[in-house]
Amino acid sequence: MAVVLALASAVVYGASDFLGGLASRRTSVFGVVAVSQLVGLAALLALLPWLGGPVDVADLAWGAAAGMAGAAGLVVFFRALAHGVMSVIAPVTAVTAAAVPVLVGLLGGETIGTWASVGIALALVAVVLVSAEAGLSALRAAPPSALAPALLAGTMFGLFFVLLDRTSADAGLTPLVTARLASVMLVVLIALAGKQSLRVTRPALPLVALSGVGDMTANALFLLATQADGQLAITGVLASLYPVSTVVLAQVVLRERLVGAQVAGLLSAAVAVVLITLPG
């Protein structure tokens, strides 16, 4: 069940990113992030009577810390995209986000089987390949200075998964409330400090709303995966396969062409999922 939930979160994360990306072409990026997160918070509050659980101060603190990490990752990621090369930043960020929960899980004493280990390694490769829109040549030609912000953003995204995993199994979705409140506050403060517009145009609102609901749904699915006794090394890397969903939607909806590296990445991701689910 944990594997299914983590995979579902990856699919929804990718779809949410795709919708948010489309909206960002039509209106302020900070507006898209802030408004989508508020919409997600409203959806979460509506579900809490059924999916919430008892929490203590520690659960709320872990949730808030996760929200801050996720928001910080978004800000660094967007700033990196504004000043760097997306074909380099996207794959480095994605694979770092996938690697952090794997490393934390293994260092925390989690043990995984041989097939799962091979699957995790292949999944990390798949994330890089799928995100490499300009092929691997762009990564090889990237200067070291261009990688630092991508590594930082990926680390923050990975910490989001790690910190949510710290919440208690009985808490349900309640820790996501403080996660989202902290995230919204940080994004709004940074936008105001940088004099960035938070306005969202009316034509973009439906996409922003769908992105927000999707992002919160993905968060919920990942949290439920961790609460279903899922190992962080496995659930984290599966949830980080979200670029697969984004790339597939871009091909289907926008008719974007896949480069060879992305095709190899899609196939690698499929094999990785199979390996991770094998016993032993």
N, C-alpha and C positions, 0 to 999 in steps of 0.2 A: 504493500500500500504506500509506503514512504517513497518508493521509486516512482510509482505512478503519479503521486502528488507533485513530486519534484519535477518530473517531466512536464506535467500539465502547467506548472508555474513557468517553466521555460517557454512553452508555447505562448502563454498569455503575456509574459514579459515582452517577448519579441513582437507580438501583435500591438501591444501598447506603445512600444518604441516606434514602430512603423507609423502608427496614427499620430503620435506626437511629432515625429519628423515631418509628416505631411502638414500638420498644423503650423509648425515652425517656419515653413516656407511662406506662410500667409500672414503671420503676425509675430509679435515679440516673443523671443525664446523664453525670457524670464516670465512673461505672462502665461505662456503655455505651461511651464513647470508649476507656477504658483496656483493657477486656477485648476489645473488637472489634479493637483494634490488636494485642494479643497473639495473638489467633487468626490475624490476618492474617500476623503474623511467623512463626508456626508453619507456615502454608501456604507462605509464601515459602521457608523453609528446606527444606521437602520438595521444592520444585521446583528449587532451586539446582543439584543435580548435572546437570540437563539444560539449564537456562536461565541458569546463572551464567556468568561470564566473568572473564578476568584483569583485575585492578584495581590501581591504584597509590594512593598516599596521597591524591592530589588527588581521585580518583573517590570515595573513601570520605568525604573532607571535604565535597565537594559534596553527597553524599547526606545526610550528617548535617545540613548547613546547610538542605537542603530539608525534612528532617523537623522541624527546629526551627521553620522558618517556617510549615509546615503546622499544627503543634501550637499555635503562638502564635495563628494565625488562628482555630483552633477555639475557643480559650479566649476571645478577644476577641469572637468571634461569639456564643458562648453567653451571655456577660455582657451583650452588647448586646441579645440577645433577652429576657433577664431584666428589663432596665430600659427597654426601648424598644418600639417598635411593629414587629411582624414584617413587616407589609405595606410598611414603608419600608425596614427593614434588609435584608431578603432580596434585593430587586432591586438595591439600591445595592451590596451585597457582591458579587453575582453579576456585574454588569457591570464592576466594578472588577477582579475576578479575571480576566475575559476581556480587559480592555484592557491590563493590565500586560504579558503576553507579546507582545501585538501591538506595543506601543510599544518594548519592548526589542529585539524582532526587527528592526523597521524602523530603529531607531537603530544597531543592530549591522551594518547594511549589507545586510539582506535586501531583495530586489526582488521584487515580486509584480505580476501582470498586472492589467489593468483590471477584468476580471470578478471576479477574486479580491478586489480592493480593495472593490468594491461589495458582494460577498458578506460580507466581514468587517464592514463598516459595518452591513449589515442584520442580521448575527448579533448584534452588540452591542445593537441595538435589540430583537431578539427575546428576548435574555436578560432585559432589563428588563421587557418586556411579559409574558413567561411567569411571571416571579416576582411580578408585581403582583397578588396575590390580592385586594386590596381596590380594584383599579383605579388609574388614574393620579392620581386626585384625592388619594389619600393621600400620594403623593410630593410633589405641589404644595403640600400643606398642612404638610409636615414642617418643623420648625425646623432651622436649620443645625447646632445642637448635636447633633441626633439623627443627623446624617449622618457625623460624625467617626469613631465606632467602626466603622460599617459600611464606610467607606472604608479604615480601617486593616486590618480583617479581610480585605477583598477584596484589598488589596495583598499581605498575607501569603500568601493562597491563590495569587495570581498569581506571587509569587516562588517558590513551591513548584515550579511548572511551569518557570520560568526556570532555577532552580538544578539541577533534574534534567537539563535540556537541556545543561548544562555537562559532564556525564559523558561518557567516551569511548564510541565506538560499539562497541568490543569488550567492554565491561564486562558486557553482558547485564543481568540483574536484580540483580547483586551490590550495586550502590550502594544499593538499596532496603533492605538489611539495616541499614546505619548510619542510614538515614533513619528507619526504623521504631523502632530502638532509641532514637535521640535523641528522637523524638516521644513514645514511651511514657514515658520518664524525665521529660520536661518536664510532661506531663499529670499524672502521679502526684505529682510534687513540688508542683505548683500546687494539686492537690486536697488534699494533706496540709496544706499551708500554710494553705489556706482552710477546713480542717476539713470538707471535702466528702466524702460517702460514696462509696466505690468498690465498694460491694456491688451485685451484680446478682441479682435474684430469679430463681428457677428457671424460672418461666413465660416470662421474657424471654430466657433464655439462647439458645434456637434462633435468635431474631431477631438477637441480638447477634452470634452466630457467623456467620450468613449475611452480616450487614453487614460484618463484618471480612474475610471471604474476598472479598466483592465489592469492598471498597475496595482491597485489595491487588491484586486482579485488574485493576482500573481503573488503578492506579498502574503496573502492569507493562505494560499495553497502551499507556499514554501514553509510557512510557520507550522501549518498542520503536518507537513512532511517531517519536520524535525520533532514534533510532539508525538509522532507515530513511531518513535524509537528508530528513526532513520539516522544512519551514521553521517556526520557532517561532511566527511571526505567524499561521500557518495552523493548525498543530496545537494551539496554545494556545487559540485562539478556538473551535475545534471541540470540544475537551475541555470547555470552559467552557459548552457547551450542555447540561450535565447537568440543569439545572432542567426541561428538556422531559421527560425521562424520569420525574422525580419527579412532575410534574404529571399526566402520563398515567396513571401507576400510581395516584395518589390518586383520579383519576376512575374508573378501572376497578375498583379494589379497595374504596375507601371511598365511592364514589359521590358524591364532591365535585363541586359544580357549577363550571364554568368561567365566569369573567366575560368580558366582551367583549374586554378587553385581552389576556387569556391566549389566547383563540382566535386573535386577530391575531398574537400571538407565536408560536404553533405554526406558523401558515402562513408567517410571516416566516422562521422557522428552516429550514423545508423549502426555501424559495426560496434562502436563503443558502447552504445546503449545495450545491445545484445550481450556483449561480454560482461558488462556490469551486473546484469541480471542472472548470469549463470552461477550455479552453486560451486563452491570450492575455490 
